[in-house]
Amino acid sequence: MTRVRQRIDPEILNSAASVIRCLGHPLRLRLLEALESGERSVSELQVLSEAPQATVSEQLGVLRGQNIVGARREGPFVYYRILEPKVSRILACIRGCETPPGRRNP
């Protein structure tokens, strides 16, 4: 017997789609992965992502514009943190679903 799943509320689908669209960029995912362990400065994120500072700042601006990350200024430094709780679950899903080519999921 097939079990019928409850339909997802359209508002929830719209919210999820917005977050997923924004996360659909490798550098943004890399930045969020770095922020999973806590707040980091732009310069730390630049080093961890191995991307130019201007590119990191641009992508953080996109994430901030979608309220996925928040920022605070401390002197000349800007520190970012994850605001959107879905992010950790999405990254965990990616980790659980993706395997290197030639390897099978257990």
C-alpha distances in whole Angstrom, upper triangle without the diagonal:
4,6,9,13,16,18,21,25,27,30,28,27,31,32,30,31,34,34,32,35,38,36,36,39,40,43,42,39,42,44,41,40,44,43,40,43,45,48,50,53,53,55,53,50,52,53,49,48,51,51,54,55,55,51,50,52,50,47,47,48,45,43,45,45,41,42,40,43,46,50,53,56,59,62,62,58,55,52,48,45,41,41,37,35,32,34,34,30,30,33,31,28,30,32,28,27,30,32,35,35,35,33,30,27,27
4,6,9,13,15,18,21,23,26,24,23,27,28,26,27,31,31,29,31,34,33,33,36,37,40,38,36,39,40,37,37,41,40,38,40,42,45,47,49,49,52,50,47,49,50,46,45,48,48,51,51,51,48,47,48,47,43,43,45,41,39,42,41,38,38,36,40,43,46,50,53,55,59,58,55,51,49,45,42,38,37,34,32,29,31,31,27,27,30,28,25,27,29,26,24,28,30,33,33,33,31,28,26,26
4,6,10,12,15,18,21,24,22,21,25,26,24,25,28,28,27,30,32,31,31,35,36,39,37,34,37,38,35,35,39,38,35,38,40,42,44,47,47,50,48,45,47,48,45,43,46,46,49,50,50,46,45,46,45,41,41,42,39,37,39,39,35,36,34,37,40,44,47,50,53,56,56,52,49,46,42,39,36,35,31,29,26,29,28,25,25,28,26,23,26,28,24,24,27,29,33,33,34,32,28,26,26
4,7,9,12,15,18,20,19,18,22,23,21,23,26,26,25,27,30,29,30,33,35,37,35,33,36,37,34,34,38,37,35,38,39,41,43,46,46,49,47,44,46,47,44,43,46,45,48,48,48,45,43,44,43,40,40,40,37,35,37,37,33,33,32,35,38,42,45,49,51,55,54,51,47,45,41,38,34,33,29,27,25,27,28,24,24,27,26,23,26,28,25,24,27,30,33,34,35,33,30,27,28
4,6,9,12,15,17,15,15,19,20,18,19,23,23,22,24,27,26,27,30,32,34,32,30,33,34,31,31,35,34,31,34,35,37,40,42,42,45,43,40,43,44,41,39,43,42,45,45,45,42,40,41,40,36,36,37,34,32,34,33,29,30,28,32,35,38,41,45,47,51,51,47,44,41,37,34,31,29,26,24,21,24,24,20,21,24,23,20,23,25,23,22,25,28,32,32,34,32,28,26,26
4,6,9,12,14,13,13,17,18,16,18,21,22,21,24,26,26,27,30,32,34,32,30,33,34,30,31,34,33,31,34,35,37,39,42,42,45,43,40,42,44,41,39,43,42,45,45,44,41,39,40,39,35,35,36,33,30,32,31,28,28,27,30,33,37,40,43,46,49,49,46,42,40,36,33,29,28,24,22,20,23,24,20,21,24,23,21,24,26,24,24,27,30,34,35,36,34,31,28,29
4,6,9,12,11,10,13,15,14,15,18,19,19,21,24,24,24,28,30,32,30,28,32,32,29,30,34,32,30,33,34,36,38,40,40,43,42,38,41,43,40,38,41,41,43,43,42,39,37,38,36,33,33,33,30,28,30,29,25,26,25,29,31,35,38,42,45,48,48,45,41,39,35,32,28,26,23,22,19,22,23,20,20,24,23,21,23,26,24,23,27,30,33,34,36,34,31,29,30
4,6,8,7,7,10,11,11,12,15,16,16,18,20,21,22,25,27,29,26,25,29,29,26,27,30,29,27,30,31,32,34,37,37,40,38,35,37,39,37,35,38,37,40,39,38,36,34,34,33,30,30,30,27,25,26,25,22,22,21,25,28,31,34,38,41,44,44,41,37,35,31,28,25,23,19,18,16,19,20,17,17,21,21,19,21,24,23,22,25,29,32,33,35,33,31,28,30
4,5,5,6,9,10,11,12,15,16,16,18,20,21,22,26,28,30,27,26,30,30,27,28,31,29,28,31,31,32,34,37,36,40,39,35,38,40,37,36,39,38,40,39,38,36,34,34,32,30,29,29,26,24,25,24,20,21,21,24,27,30,33,37,40,43,43,40,36,34,31,28,25,22,19,18,16,20,22,19,19,23,23,21,24,27,26,25,28,31,34,36,38,36,34,31,33
4,5,5,6,9,10,10,12,14,15,16,18,20,21,24,27,29,26,25,29,29,26,28,31,29,28,32,32,32,34,36,35,39,38,35,37,39,37,35,38,37,38,38,36,34,33,32,30,28,28,27,24,23,24,22,19,20,20,24,26,30,33,36,39,42,42,39,36,34,30,28,24,22,19,19,17,20,22,20,19,23,24,22,24,27,26,25,28,32,34,35,38,37,35,32,34
4,5,5,6,9,10,11,13,14,15,17,19,20,23,26,27,24,24,28,27,24,26,29,27,26,30,29,29,32,33,33,36,36,32,35,37,35,33,36,35,36,35,34,32,31,30,28,26,25,25,22,20,21,19,16,17,17,21,23,26,29,33,36,39,39,36,32,31,27,25,22,19,16,17,15,18,21,19,18,22,23,22,24,27,27,26,28,32,35,36,39,38,36,33,35
4,5,5,6,8,10,11,12,14,16,17,18,22,24,25,22,21,25,25,22,24,26,24,23,27,26,27,29,31,31,34,33,30,33,35,32,31,34,33,35,34,33,31,29,29,27,24,24,24,21,19,20,19,15,16,16,19,21,25,28,32,35,38,38,35,31,29,25,23,19,17,14,14,12,15,17,15,15,19,20,18,20,23,23,23,25,29,32,33,36,34,33,30,32
4,5,5,6,9,10,10,12,14,15,16,20,22,24,21,20,24,24,21,23,26,25,24,27,27,28,30,32,31,34,33,30,32,35,32,30,33,32,34,33,32,30,28,28,27,24,24,24,20,19,20,19,16,17,16,20,23,26,30,33,36,39,39,36,32,30,26,24,21,19,15,15,13,15,18,16,14,18,19,17,19,22,22,21,23,27,30,31,34,32,31,28,30
4,5,5,6,9,10,11,12,14,15,19,22,23,20,20,24,23,21,23,26,24,24,28,27,28,29,31,30,33,32,29,31,34,31,29,32,31,32,32,30,28,27,26,24,22,22,21,18,17,18,16,13,15,15,19,21,25,28,31,34,37,37,34,30,29,25,23,20,18,15,16,13,16,19,17,16,19,21,19,20,24,24,23,25,29,31,32,35,34,33,31,33
4,5,5,6,9,10,11,13,15,18,20,21,18,18,21,21,18,21,23,21,21,24,24,24,26,27,27,30,29,26,28,31,29,27,30,29,30,29,28,26,24,24,22,20,19,19,16,14,15,14,10,11,11,15,18,21,25,28,31,34,34,31,27,25,22,20,16,14,11,12,10,12,16,15,14,17,19,18,19,22,23,22,24,28,30,32,35,34,32,30,32
4,5,5,6,9,10,11,12,16,18,19,16,16,19,19,16,18,21,20,19,23,23,23,25,27,26,29,28,25,27,30,27,25,28,27,29,29,28,25,24,24,22,19,19,19,16,14,16,15,12,13,12,15,18,22,25,29,32,35,34,31,27,25,21,19,16,14,11,11,8,10,13,12,10,14,16,14,15,19,19,18,20,24,27,28,31,30,29,26,28
4,5,5,6,9,10,10,14,17,19,16,15,19,19,17,19,22,21,21,25,25,25,26,28,27,30,29,26,27,30,27,25,28,26,28,28,27,24,23,23,21,18,19,19,15,14,16,15,12,14,13,17,20,23,27,30,33,36,35,32,28,26,23,21,18,17,13,14,11,12,16,14,12,15,17,16,16,20,20,19,20,24,26,28,31,30,29,27,29
4,6,5,6,9,10,13,16,17,14,15,18,18,16,19,21,20,20,24,23,23,24,25,24,27,27,23,25,28,26,23,26,25,26,25,24,21,20,20,18,15,16,15,12,11,13,11,8,11,10,14,17,20,24,26,30,32,31,29,25,24,20,19,16,14,12,14,11,12,16,15,13,16,18,17,17,21,22,21,22,26,28,29,32,32,31,29,31
4,5,5,6,9,11,14,15,11,11,15,15,12,15,18,16,16,20,20,20,21,22,21,25,24,20,22,25,23,21,24,22,24,23,23,20,18,19,17,14,14,14,11,9,11,11,8,9,8,11,14,18,21,24,28,30,29,26,23,21,17,16,12,12,9,11,8,8,12,12,10,12,15,14,14,18,19,19,20,23,25,27,30,29,29,26,29
4,5,5,6,10,12,14,11,10,14,15,13,15,18,17,17,21,21,22,22,24,23,26,25,21,23,25,22,20,23,22,24,24,23,20,19,20,18,15,15,16,13,11,14,14,11,13,11,14,17,21,24,27,30,33,32,28,25,23,19,18,15,15,11,13,9,9,12,12,9,11,14,12,12,15,17,16,17,20,22,24,27,26,25,24,26
4,5,5,8,12,13,11,11,15,15,14,16,19,19,19,23,23,23,23,24,23,25,25,21,22,25,23,20,23,21,23,23,22,18,18,19,16,13,15,15,11,11,14,13,10,13,12,15,18,21,25,27,30,33,31,28,25,24,20,19,16,16,14,16,13,12,16,15,12,14,17,16,15,18,20,18,19,22,24,25,28,28,28,26,29
4,5,7,10,11,8,9,13,12,11,14,16,16,17,20,20,20,20,21,19,22,22,18,19,22,20,17,20,18,20,20,18,15,15,15,13,10,11,11,8,7,10,10,8,10,9,11,15,17,21,23,27,29,27,25,21,20,16,16,13,14,12,14,12,11,14,15,12,13,17,16,15,18,20,19,19,23,24,26,29,29,29,27,30
4,6,8,9,6,6,10,10,9,11,14,14,14,18,18,18,18,20,18,21,20,16,18,20,18,15,18,17,19,19,19,15,14,15,14,10,11,13,10,8,12,12,10,12,9,11,15,18,21,24,27,29,28,24,21,20,16,15,12,14,11,13,11,9,12,12,9,10,13,13,11,14,17,16,16,19,21,22,26,25,25,24,27
4,7,9,8,8,11,12,12,13,16,17,17,21,21,22,21,22,20,23,22,18,19,21,19,16,19,17,19,20,19,16,15,17,15,11,13,15,12,11,15,15,13,15,13,15,19,21,25,27,30,32,30,27,24,23,19,19,16,17,15,17,14,12,15,15,11,12,15,14,12,15,17,16,15,18,19,21,24,24,24,23,26
4,6,5,6,9,10,11,12,15,16,17,20,21,20,20,20,18,20,19,16,16,18,16,13,15,13,16,17,16,12,12,14,12,9,12,13,11,11,14,15,14,16,14,15,18,20,23,25,28,30,28,25,22,21,18,18,16,18,16,18,16,13,16,17,13,13,16,16,13,16,18,17,16,19,19,20,24,24,25,24,27
4,6,5,6,9,10,10,12,14,15,18,19,20,18,19,17,18,18,14,14,16,13,10,12,11,14,16,16,12,12,15,13,10,13,15,13,13,16,17,17,18,15,16,19,21,24,26,28,30,27,24,22,21,18,18,17,19,18,19,17,14,15,17,13,12,15,15,12,14,17,16,14,16,16,18,22,22,23,22,25
4,5,5,6,9,10,11,12,14,17,17,17,15,16,13,15,14,10,10,12,11,7,10,8,11,12,12,9,8,11,10,7,10,12,11,11,14,16,16,17,14,14,17,18,21,22,24,26,24,21,18,17,15,16,15,18,17,19,18,14,16,18,15,13,17,17,14,16,19,19,17,19,19,21,25,24,26,25,28
4,5,5,6,9,10,11,12,15,16,15,14,15,13,15,14,11,12,14,12,9,12,11,13,13,13,10,8,10,10,6,7,10,9,7,11,13,12,13,10,11,14,15,19,20,23,25,23,20,17,16,13,13,12,14,13,16,14,11,13,15,13,11,15,16,14,15,19,19,17,20,20,23,26,26,27,25,28
4,5,5,6,9,10,11,14,15,15,15,16,15,17,15,12,13,15,12,10,13,13,16,16,17,13,11,14,14,10,11,14,12,10,13,15,14,15,11,12,15,17,20,23,25,27,25,22,19,17,14,13,12,14,13,14,13,9,11,12,10,8,12,12,10,12,15,15,14,17,17,20,23,23,23,22,25
4,5,5,6,9,10,12,14,14,13,14,13,14,12,9,10,11,8,6,10,10,13,14,15,13,10,13,14,11,11,15,14,12,15,17,17,17,14,13,16,17,20,22,24,26,24,20,18,16,14,13,13,16,15,16,15,12,12,15,13,10,13,14,12,12,16,17,15,17,17,20,23,22,24,22,25
4,5,5,6,9,11,11,11,10,11,10,12,10,6,9,10,8,7,10,10,13,12,14,11,8,10,12,9,8,12,12,10,12,15,15,15,11,10,13,13,16,18,20,22,20,17,14,12,10,10,10,13,14,15,15,11,12,15,14,11,15,17,15,15,19,19,18,20,21,24,27,26,27,26,28
4,5,5,6,9,10,10,10,12,12,14,12,9,12,14,11,10,14,14,16,16,17,14,11,13,14,10,9,13,12,9,11,14,13,13,9,8,12,13,16,19,20,23,22,18,15,13,10,9,7,10,10,12,11,8,9,12,10,8,12,14,13,13,17,18,17,20,21,24,27,26,26,24,26
4,5,5,8,10,11,11,14,14,15,13,10,13,13,10,10,13,14,17,17,19,16,13,16,17,13,13,16,16,13,15,18,17,16,13,12,15,16,19,21,22,25,24,20,18,15,12,11,10,13,13,13,13,9,8,11,10,7,10,12,11,11,14,16,15,17,18,21,24,23,23,22,24
4,6,7,8,9,8,11,11,12,9,7,10,10,7,8,12,13,16,15,17,16,12,14,16,13,12,16,16,14,15,19,18,17,14,12,14,15,17,19,20,22,21,17,15,12,10,10,10,14,15,15,15,12,11,15,14,11,13,16,15,14,18,19,18,20,21,24,27,25,26,25,26
4,5,5,6,6,10,11,13,10,8,12,13,10,11,15,15,17,16,18,16,13,14,16,13,11,15,15,12,13,17,16,14,11,9,11,12,14,16,17,20,20,16,13,10,8,6,6,10,12,12,13,10,10,14,14,11,14,17,16,16,19,21,20,22,23,27,30,28,29,27,28
4,5,8,10,13,14,16,13,12,15,16,13,14,17,18,21,20,22,20,16,18,19,16,14,17,18,14,15,19,17,15,12,11,13,14,17,19,20,23,23,19,17,13,11,8,7,10,11,10,12,9,7,11,12,9,11,14,14,13,16,18,18,21,22,26,28,26,27,24,25
4,7,9,13,15,16,13,12,16,15,12,14,18,19,22,21,23,21,18,19,21,19,16,20,20,17,18,21,20,18,15,13,15,15,17,19,19,22,22,19,17,13,11,9,10,13,14,13,15,12,10,14,15,12,13,17,17,16,18,21,21,22,24,27,30,28,28,26,27
4,7,10,13,14,12,11,15,16,13,15,18,19,21,20,22,21,17,18,20,18,15,18,19,16,16,19,19,16,14,11,12,12,13,15,16,19,19,16,14,10,9,6,8,11,13,13,15,13,12,15,17,15,16,19,19,19,21,24,24,26,27,31,33,31,32,29,30
4,7,10,12,10,10,13,14,13,15,18,18,19,17,19,19,15,15,18,16,13,16,17,14,14,18,18,15,13,10,9,9,10,12,12,16,16,12,10,6,5,5,8,11,14,14,17,14,14,18,19,17,19,22,21,21,24,26,26,28,29,32,35,34,34,32,33
4,7,8,6,7,10,11,10,12,15,15,16,14,16,16,12,13,16,15,12,15,17,14,14,18,19,17,15,11,11,10,10,11,12,14,14,10,8,5,6,7,10,13,16,17,19,16,16,20,20,18,20,23,22,22,25,27,26,28,28,32,35,33,34,32,34
4,5,5,6,9,10,11,12,14,14,14,11,14,14,11,11,14,14,11,13,16,15,14,18,19,17,16,12,12,9,9,9,10,12,10,7,6,4,6,9,12,15,18,20,22,19,19,23,23,21,23,26,25,25,28,30,28,30,30,34,37,36,37,35,37
4,5,5,6,9,10,10,12,11,11,8,10,11,7,7,11,11,9,11,14,13,13,16,18,17,16,12,12,10,11,11,12,13,11,8,6,6,7,11,13,16,19,21,22,19,20,23,23,21,24,26,24,24,28,29,28,30,30,32,36,35,36,35,37
4,5,5,6,9,10,10,10,10,7,11,12,9,10,13,14,12,15,17,17,17,20,21,21,19,16,16,13,14,13,13,14,11,8,9,9,11,14,17,20,22,24,25,22,22,26,25,22,25,28,26,26,29,30,29,30,30,32,36,35,37,36,38
4,5,5,6,9,10,11,12,10,13,14,10,12,15,14,13,16,18,17,17,21,22,21,18,15,16,14,15,14,14,16,14,10,10,9,10,12,15,18,21,22,23,20,20,23,23,20,22,25,23,23,26,28,26,28,27,30,33,32,34,33,35
4,5,5,6,8,9,10,9,12,11,7,9,12,11,10,13,15,14,15,18,19,18,16,13,14,13,15,15,16,17,15,12,11,10,9,11,13,16,18,20,20,17,17,21,20,17,20,22,20,20,24,25,23,25,25,28,31,30,32,30,33
4,6,5,6,6,6,6,9,9,6,9,11,11,11,14,16,15,16,19,20,20,18,16,17,15,17,17,18,18,16,13,12,12,12,14,16,20,21,23,23,20,20,24,22,20,23,25,22,22,26,27,25,26,25,28,31,31,33,32,34
4,6,5,7,9,9,12,12,10,12,15,15,14,17,19,18,20,23,24,23,21,18,19,18,19,19,19,20,17,15,15,14,14,16,18,22,23,25,25,21,21,25,23,20,23,25,23,22,26,27,25,25,25,27,30,30,32,31,33
4,6,8,11,11,14,13,10,13,16,14,14,17,18,17,19,22,22,22,19,17,18,18,19,20,20,22,20,16,16,14,14,15,16,20,21,22,22,18,18,21,20,17,19,22,19,18,22,23,21,22,21,24,27,27,29,28,30
4,5,9,10,12,10,8,12,13,11,12,15,16,15,17,20,20,21,18,16,18,18,20,21,22,23,21,18,16,15,14,15,16,20,20,22,21,17,18,21,19,16,19,21,18,18,21,22,20,21,20,23,26,26,28,27,29
4,7,9,12,10,9,13,14,13,14,18,18,18,20,23,23,24,21,20,21,20,22,22,23,24,21,19,18,18,17,19,20,23,24,25,25,21,22,24,22,19,22,24,21,21,24,25,22,23,21,24,27,27,29,29,32
4,6,8,7,6,10,11,11,12,15,16,16,18,20,21,22,20,18,20,19,21,21,23,23,20,18,17,17,16,18,19,22,23,25,25,21,22,25,22,20,23,25,22,22,26,26,23,24,23,25,28,29,31,31,33
4,6,5,6,9,10,11,12,14,16,17,18,20,22,23,21,19,20,19,21,20,22,22,18,17,16,17,17,19,21,24,25,27,27,23,25,28,25,23,26,28,25,25,29,29,27,28,27,29,32,32,35,34,37
4,5,5,6,9,10,10,12,14,15,16,18,20,21,19,17,18,16,17,17,18,18,15,13,12,14,14,17,19,22,23,26,26,23,24,27,25,23,27,28,26,26,30,30,28,30,29,31,35,35,37,36,39
4,6,5,6,9,10,10,13,14,15,16,19,20,19,17,18,16,18,17,19,19,16,15,14,15,15,18,20,22,23,26,26,23,25,28,26,24,28,29,27,28,31,31,29,31,30,32,36,36,38,37,40
4,5,5,6,9,10,11,12,14,15,17,19,17,16,17,17,19,19,21,22,19,17,15,16,15,18,18,21,21,24,24,21,23,25,23,21,25,26,23,25,28,28,26,28,27,29,32,33,34,34,37
4,5,5,6,9,10,11,12,14,16,16,15,13,14,14,16,16,18,19,17,14,12,13,12,14,15,18,19,21,21,18,20,23,21,19,22,24,21,22,26,26,25,26,26,28,32,32,33,32,35
4,6,5,6,9,10,10,12,14,15,14,12,13,11,14,14,16,17,14,12,10,11,11,14,15,17,18,22,22,19,21,24,22,21,24,26,24,25,29,29,27,30,30,32,35,35,36,35,38
4,5,5,7,9,10,11,13,14,14,13,14,13,16,17,19,20,18,16,13,14,13,16,16,18,19,22,22,19,22,24,22,21,25,26,24,25,29,28,27,29,29,31,35,35,36,35,38
4,5,5,6,9,10,11,13,11,11,13,13,16,17,20,22,19,17,14,14,12,14,14,15,16,19,18,15,18,20,18,17,21,22,20,22,25,25,23,26,26,28,32,32,33,31,34
4,5,5,6,8,10,10,9,8,9,9,13,14,17,19,17,14,11,11,8,10,11,12,14,17,17,14,17,19,18,17,21,22,20,22,25,25,24,27,28,30,34,33,34,32,35
4,5,5,6,9,10,10,9,10,10,13,14,18,19,17,15,12,12,10,12,13,14,15,18,18,16,19,22,20,20,23,24,23,25,28,28,27,30,31,33,36,36,37,35,38
4,5,5,7,9,9,9,11,12,16,18,21,23,21,19,15,15,13,14,13,14,14,17,17,15,18,20,18,18,22,22,21,23,26,26,25,28,29,31,34,34,34,33,36
4,5,5,6,5,6,8,10,14,17,20,22,21,18,14,13,10,10,9,10,10,13,13,11,14,16,15,15,19,19,18,21,23,23,23,26,27,29,33,32,33,31,33
4,5,5,6,5,6,8,11,14,17,20,19,16,12,12,9,10,9,9,10,14,15,13,16,19,17,18,21,22,22,24,26,27,27,30,31,33,37,36,36,34,36
4,6,8,8,9,11,14,16,20,22,21,19,15,15,13,13,13,12,12,16,16,15,18,20,19,20,23,24,23,26,28,28,28,31,32,34,38,37,37,36,38
4,5,8,10,13,16,19,22,25,24,21,18,17,14,13,11,10,9,13,13,12,16,17,16,17,20,21,20,23,25,25,26,29,30,33,36,35,35,33,35
4,5,7,10,13,17,20,23,22,20,16,15,11,11,9,7,7,11,12,11,15,16,16,17,20,21,21,23,25,26,26,30,31,34,37,36,36,33,36
4,7,10,14,17,20,23,23,19,16,14,10,9,6,5,5,8,9,8,11,13,12,13,16,17,17,19,22,22,23,26,28,30,34,32,32,30,32
4,7,10,14,16,19,19,16,12,10,6,5,4,5,7,10,11,10,12,15,15,15,18,19,19,20,23,24,24,27,29,31,35,33,34,31,33
4,7,10,13,17,17,14,10,8,6,5,6,6,9,12,14,13,15,18,18,18,21,23,23,24,26,28,28,31,32,35,38,37,37,35,37
4,7,10,13,13,10,6,5,4,6,9,10,13,16,18,16,18,21,21,20,23,25,25,26,29,30,30,33,34,37,40,39,39,37,39
4,7,10,11,8,6,5,7,9,12,12,16,18,21,19,21,24,24,24,26,29,28,29,32,33,33,36,37,40,43,42,42,40,42
4,6,7,6,4,6,9,12,15,16,19,22,24,23,24,27,27,26,29,32,31,31,35,36,36,38,39,42,45,44,44,43,44
4,6,5,6,8,11,14,17,18,22,24,27,25,26,29,30,28,31,33,33,33,36,38,37,39,40,43,46,45,46,44,45
4,6,8,10,14,17,21,22,25,28,30,28,29,32,33,31,34,36,36,36,39,41,40,42,42,45,48,47,48,47,48
4,7,10,13,17,20,22,25,28,30,27,29,32,32,30,33,36,34,35,38,39,38,40,40,43,46,46,47,45,47
4,6,10,13,17,19,22,24,27,24,25,28,28,27,29,32,31,31,34,36,35,37,37,40,43,42,43,42,44
4,7,10,14,15,18,21,23,21,22,25,25,24,27,29,28,28,32,33,32,34,35,38,41,40,41,39,41
4,7,11,13,16,18,20,18,19,22,22,21,23,26,25,26,29,30,30,32,33,36,39,38,38,37,38
4,7,9,12,15,17,14,15,19,19,17,20,23,22,23,26,27,27,29,30,33,36,35,36,34,35
4,6,9,11,13,11,12,16,16,15,17,20,20,20,23,25,25,28,29,32,35,33,34,31,33
4,6,8,10,8,9,12,13,12,15,17,17,18,21,22,23,25,27,30,33,31,31,29,31
4,6,9,9,10,13,14,14,16,18,19,20,22,24,25,28,30,33,36,34,33,31,32
4,6,6,8,10,11,12,14,15,16,18,20,21,22,25,28,30,33,32,31,28,30
4,5,6,8,9,11,12,13,15,17,18,19,21,24,27,30,32,30,29,26,28
4,6,5,6,9,10,11,12,14,15,16,18,22,24,27,30,28,27,24,25
4,5,5,6,9,10,11,12,14,15,16,20,22,25,28,26,25,23,24
4,5,5,6,9,10,10,12,14,15,18,21,24,27,24,24,21,22
4,5,5,6,9,10,10,12,14,17,20,23,25,23,22,19,20
4,5,5,6,9,10,10,12,15,18,21,23,22,21,18,20
4,5,5,6,9,10,11,14,16,19,22,20,19,17,19
4,5,5,6,9,10,13,16,19,21,19,18,15,16
4,5,5,6,8,12,15,17,20,17,16,13,15
4,5,5,6,9,12,15,17,15,15,13,15
4,6,6,8,11,14,16,14,13,11,13
4,6,8,11,14,16,13,12,9,10
4,7,10,12,14,12,10,8,11
4,7,9,11,10,10,8,12
4,6,8,6,7,7,10
4,6,6,8,9,13
4,6,8,11,14
4,7,10,13
4,7,9
4,6
4
